[in-house]
Amino acid sequence: MFLTNLDQRLWDPMEAIRRIRDEMDRLGDDRAAPAVNLWTKEDEALLTAEIPGVDPQDLDIAVEGNTVTLKGVRKWDEPKEEDTVHRVETFNGEFSRTVDLPFRVKQDGVQARYVRGVLNVSLPRAEEDRPKKIQVKSA
Amino acid sequence: MTNTQVTERLESAAQAERKTFLPAVNIYETQDRIVLMADMPGVDEKSVDITLENDVLTVHGRGADQAPEGYALAYAEYLPGDYRRSFTLAEGQINRDGIEAVMKNGVLKVILPKAESQKTKRIAVRVE
């Protein structure tokens, strides 16, 4: 398996570049991947992410099983060609972030709000994933 | 210690822990103005302070007191806090009365019009 991978890397430089890029994505460019906080309570989680400067229409949230993926693009095209750009510290472009939750999510119950550059996604726990209470009957 | 004293202590401890961050900024300059944009996610526009004193521009914004009710923090990558950053401008470069600011999607945009004397002047060449 290892050799096969190695072969591919040797023979396909684009694949190697892609791999390195994926690796770096995982390591995380602080600016590219939005910082997230996860809040939980019984049967519900709230994911908050600092994503300033993004048009809400350019945000995409996908939930599958216990995984939430935030995708989006930050566009900054204000300066015109004749302007002088002195400083660019923000990350501009596409970003993606995946977060694993401690439980499976009820997909049709997910709600998202984007306020003041902060994304809030509330994620209810799937019914079938909730702990069951088992009544003890007396004999 | 009375209850009030305990509360005060807790409050001052909370204040001391509150962090101040340097916001990431983008700055560009057009012929007649300088535009500064600062990332301040979670900041209410009403809490934003912009001052220009002795050619030092300071932007300050108070971050949201996050802690949604009924939830416990399970995992954190960012902390609540405020944003502050100062910039030194060239002396007399800005027309102070014309400064404007807007906040959108967590980004503060400050428009600093250049003083008349600083605008790029076109010098007409006369043909004799």
Chai-1 contact restraints between the chains, C-beta under 6 A:
chainA,res_idxA,chainB,res_idxB,connection_type,confidence,min_distance_angstrom,max_distance_angstrom,comment,restraint_id
A,A35,B,E77,contact,1.0,0.0,6.0,A-B,restraint_1
A,A35,B,Y78,contact,1.0,0.0,6.0,A-B,restraint_2
A,V36,B,E77,contact,1.0,0.0,6.0,A-B,restraint_3
A,N37,B,A76,contact,1.0,0.0,6.0,A-B,restraint_4
A,L38,B,A74,contact,1.0,0.0,6.0,A-B,restraint_5
A,L38,B,Y75,contact,1.0,0.0,6.0,A-B,restraint_6
A,W39,B,P68,contact,1.0,0.0,6.0,A-B,restraint_7
A,W39,B,Y71,contact,1.0,0.0,6.0,A-B,restraint_8
A,W39,B,L73,contact,1.0,0.0,6.0,A-B,restraint_9
A,T40,B,A74,contact,1.0,0.0,6.0,A-B,restraint_10
A,K41,B,G70,contact,1.0,0.0,6.0,A-B,restraint_11
A,K41,B,Y71,contact,1.0,0.0,6.0,A-B,restraint_12
A,L46,B,P68,contact,1.0,0.0,6.0,A-B,restraint_13
A,L46,B,Y71,contact,1.0,0.0,6.0,A-B,restraint_14
A,E50,B,P41,contact,1.0,0.0,6.0,A-B,restraint_15
A,E50,B,Y78,contact,1.0,0.0,6.0,A-B,restraint_16
A,P52,B,D39,contact,1.0,0.0,6.0,A-B,restraint_17
A,P52,B,P41,contact,1.0,0.0,6.0,A-B,restraint_18
A,P52,B,G106,contact,1.0,0.0,6.0,A-B,restraint_19
A,P52,B,V107,contact,1.0,0.0,6.0,A-B,restraint_20
A,G53,B,N105,contact,1.0,0.0,6.0,A-B,restraint_21
A,G53,B,V107,contact,1.0,0.0,6.0,A-B,restraint_22
A,P79,B,Y28,contact,1.0,0.0,6.0,A-B,restraint_23
A,D83,B,Y28,contact,1.0,0.0,6.0,A-B,restraint_24
A,D83,B,T30,contact,1.0,0.0,6.0,A-B,restraint_25
A,T84,B,E29,contact,1.0,0.0,6.0,A-B,restraint_26
A,V85,B,Y28,contact,1.0,0.0,6.0,A-B,restraint_27
A,H86,B,I27,contact,1.0,0.0,6.0,A-B,restraint_28
A,R87,B,I27,contact,1.0,0.0,6.0,A-B,restraint_29
A,V88,B,N26,contact,1.0,0.0,6.0,A-B,restraint_30
A,E89,B,A24,contact,1.0,0.0,6.0,A-B,restraint_31
A,E89,B,V25,contact,1.0,0.0,6.0,A-B,restraint_32
A,T90,B,A24,contact,1.0,0.0,6.0,A-B,restraint_33
A,T90,B,N26,contact,1.0,0.0,6.0,A-B,restraint_34
A,T90,B,D39,contact,1.0,0.0,6.0,A-B,restraint_35
A,R116,B,G42,contact,1.0,0.0,6.0,A-B,restraint_36
A,R116,B,G106,contact,1.0,0.0,6.0,A-B,restraint_37
A,G117,B,P41,contact,1.0,0.0,6.0,A-B,restraint_38
A,G117,B,N105,contact,1.0,0.0,6.0,A-B,restraint_39
A,G117,B,G106,contact,1.0,0.0,6.0,A-B,restraint_40
A,V118,B,P41,contact,1.0,0.0,6.0,A-B,restraint_41
A,V118,B,G42,contact,1.0,0.0,6.0,A-B,restraint_42
